[in-house]
Amino acid sequence: MEGFGARIRKLREQAKKSMKDLADAIGVSVVYISDIERGRRNPPQGDKLWGIADFLRLDRKEVEEWALRDRKRVELDLKGDGPISDAALTLARRWDGITEDEAKEIMKILKRNRYYD
């Protein structure tokens, strides 16, 4: 399967647009676009991701799906203390030690609470 960056590069080139054109359109550097296209950086999120989709005249939802499939790291904006922040931090810190059965239990909870489709 083609990665996010390679797919974006191919579509950008088909549209006869330069990396500079895309970078200027979404307010980033050419190096940033190059890193994404080469798979050296995670696919962007939020406005940058929508900017790429809009610039290349692609469906935002589809581009988001490509990005989610290719993203290897997750950033969380944990606001304040509490059980949600504690759960997220504990899960992240213990990620390498989670068993397959534990992962299945976590997925059951997420599916039950509609946090996962």
N, C-alpha and C positions, 0 to 999 in steps of 0.2 A: 504494500500500500504506500502511496506517495505521501510524504510528510507535509505538514502545513506549509512550511517555508518553500519547499520545492513547488508546491501547488500554486502558491501566491506568485512566485517568480515566473512560472510558466504563464499564468493568466496575465500578469503585468506585461510580460514580453509580447504576448498575443495582442494586447491592447496598444502595443507600440508606445509604452510609457517607460520612462527611466526610473531608476531607484530615487533619483533626486526629485522627480515629479511626485512620486508617492510620499517621500519623506516630507516634502514641503506641504503636501495636502493634509498630512496628519500631525504636523508640527514636531517631527523628530529628525535626527541626523541620518545621513546616508549610511553611516556605519551601523546604526540601529537596524535599518532595513536589511542591510547586507547580513548582519548577524542572524536575523530572523530567517531570511531566505536560505542561509547555509545551515540552519538548525543549531546554531551556537547559542541561541537565546530562546526562551519559551515564547510561544505565541502571545501577543499582547492581549490585554483585557479591556473592557469598557470602551471608552471613546476612541482609543487607538484602533481597537478591533473593528468597531463600527465604521471608523474612518477608512480603513482598508476596504471593507465591504462596499461602502458607498463609492469610493474612488474607482474601484474596479466594476461597479454596477452589479454587485452580487447580492444574493439574498443574505441578510444579516444572520438569520437563524442557521442557515447552512454553514456559513463561515464560522459561526460560534461552535458548531458541532465539530468541524475540522480542528479548531483550536483546542477544544476540550480533549479530543482523542490524542492529540500530540503533546499536550502539556505534561511535563514530568514533575513539576514542582507546583506547590500551592502556597499562596500567600493569604494569610488571614489578618484582618484588621480587628483585633480583639479589643473591644471597648470596655474598660472597667474590669472589675473582679466579679466573680460569681461562678455558678455551676457550669454555665456554657463555656466560659473562658477556660475554666479548670479542665473540663472534659476535652476541649480541643488541644490544649497544651499537653495533657497527659497522653492522649492518643499520638500526637506528633512525636513526643519524646520516647515513646515505647514502640513506635512503628515497626522497627526491625524485629521485635520479639513477639508480635502478634501471631497467633496460630491461625490456621485456616478455619478452624471451628469458631474461634473468637471473631474473625472477620465475618463469617456467615451470620453470627448473632448480631453484630453491629449492623449489617445490611438489613436484617429483619426489622430492627428498630427503625432504621431510616425509612424503609418501605412502609411500615405501619404508620409512621408519622408524616408520610407524603413528602419527605425530604429528598427522595430519590425516585425517578420514574423508571 
